[in-house]
Amino acid sequence: MNVRNLERISEKKFKTHDEAAIQKATLLGGKPAPAKVKIFARYDGTFDVVVYKKIETPGQKVIKALTEAIETQKPVAIHGQKSKDRKKSPKKA
């Protein structure tokens, strides 16, 4: 998953990698789960757990709206028959 369509939500600092890994597992197991969780190591020996959420681009919003509109659209009622569906005259047959 690209980071281009993600936005940082939160960042927490931990002293050990094990603590950070436990926090990452609990975040991924939660409802609703975030789009991405990463652990970053710092030079001072601490670890950051960063949580990302997905960003909808304007193009994705338009596509989503169109698909919802198509799914909720009711079928058009056909009144009467078309000329080719009408019963043929027995004289012309």
DAQUITA-V389132 format. One record per residue. N is the residue number from 1. RES is the residue in one letter. SS is DSSP state (~ for helix, > for strand, _ for the rest). PHI is phi in whole degrees, -180 to 180 (none if undefined). OMEGA is omega in radians with two decimals (NA if undefined). Layout:
((N,RES,SS,PHI,OMEGA) (N,RES,SS,PHI,OMEGA))
This chain:
((1,M,_,none,3.13) (2,N,_,-72,3.06) (3,V,_,-87,-3.13) (4,R,_,-64,-3.11) (5,N,_,-100,-3.14) (6,L,>,-120,3.11) (7,E,>,-126,3.11) (8,R,>,-69,3.10) (9,I,>,-99,-3.08) (10,S,>,-146,-3.13) (11,E,>,-146,3.11) (12,K,>,-125,-3.10) (13,K,>,-106,3.13) (14,F,>,-130,-3.10) (15,K,_,-80,-3.12) (16,T,_,-125,3.12) (17,H,~,-69,3.14) (18,D,~,-63,3.10) (19,E,~,-63,3.13) (20,A,~,-66,3.13) (21,A,~,-66,3.09) (22,I,~,-65,3.11) (23,Q,~,-63,3.12) (24,K,~,-63,-3.14) (25,A,~,-65,3.13) (26,T,~,-68,3.11) (27,L,~,-67,-3.14) (28,L,~,-71,3.14) (29,G,~,-85,-3.10) (30,G,_,-75,3.10) (31,K,_,-115,-0.21) (32,P,_,-78,-3.12) (33,A,_,-74,3.09) (34,P,_,-70,-3.12) (35,A,_,-66,-3.09) (36,K,>,-156,3.05) (37,V,>,-132,-3.12) (38,K,>,-126,3.06) (39,I,>,-112,3.12) (40,F,>,-116,3.08) (41,A,>,-92,3.09) (42,R,_,-103,-3.13) (43,Y,_,-69,-3.13) (44,D,_,-84,3.07) (45,G,_,93,3.10) (46,T,_,-99,-3.09) (47,F,>,-130,3.11) (48,D,>,-108,3.01) (49,V,>,-107,-3.09) (50,V,>,-113,-3.11) (51,V,>,-110,-3.13) (52,Y,>,-118,2.98) (53,K,>,-122,-3.09) (54,K,>,-80,3.09) (55,I,_,-107,3.07) (56,E,_,-92,3.09) (57,T,_,-79,3.13) (58,P,~,-57,3.12) (59,G,~,-65,3.12) (60,Q,~,-67,3.13) (61,K,~,-66,3.14) (62,V,~,-66,3.14) (63,I,~,-63,3.13) (64,K,~,-64,3.13) (65,A,~,-65,3.13) (66,L,~,-66,3.13) (67,T,~,-66,3.09) (68,E,~,-67,3.13) (69,A,~,-66,3.13) (70,I,~,-68,-3.12) (71,E,~,-68,-3.10) (72,T,~,-89,-3.11) (73,Q,_,-70,3.14) (74,K,_,-85,3.11) (75,P,_,-67,-3.12) (76,V,_,-80,3.12) (77,A,_,-77,3.14) (78,I,_,-98,-3.14) (79,H,_,-99,-3.14) (80,G,_,80,-3.12) (81,Q,_,-114,3.03) (82,K,_,-80,-3.08) (83,S,~,-60,-3.11) (84,K,~,-75,-3.14) (85,D,~,-90,-3.13) (86,R,_,-70,3.14) (87,K,_,-69,-3.13) (88,K,_,-76,3.10) (89,S,_,-68,3.13) (90,P,_,-66,3.13) (91,K,_,-71,-3.11) (92,K,_,-83,-3.09) (93,A,_,-76,NA))
